[in-house]
Amino acid sequence: MKQQGRHPYRPAHLHALIFKPGFKVLISQVYDPADPHIDTDVQFGVTKALIGNFVRHEEPHPAASDVGTPWYSLDYIYRMETGDAVLPRPPIK
């Protein structure tokens, strides 16, 4: 990577494994567009469809008094495909 003039960093992202009966299991990640490495991801994993809207809130959380300020929420729509809901098996037992 050094020879290519690239860094080894990943942009900030959240992983999700979503399970719902009647739908295929969705495993995905959502990236923070404000991360300085968003355009130079070492794994080339960032696409426009995977960029979320992370919203900073300065006011107290409306439902969780133990959450300090500022706190963040994520506005993102996951699109699932109908099918069999089968969880993946862990690779290490």
Secondary structure, DSSP 8 states (H G I E B T S, - for coil): -TTTT-------EEEEEE--TTB--EEEEEE-TTSTTTTS-TT----GGGB-EEEEE-S--SS-TT--SSEEEEE------BS-------S--
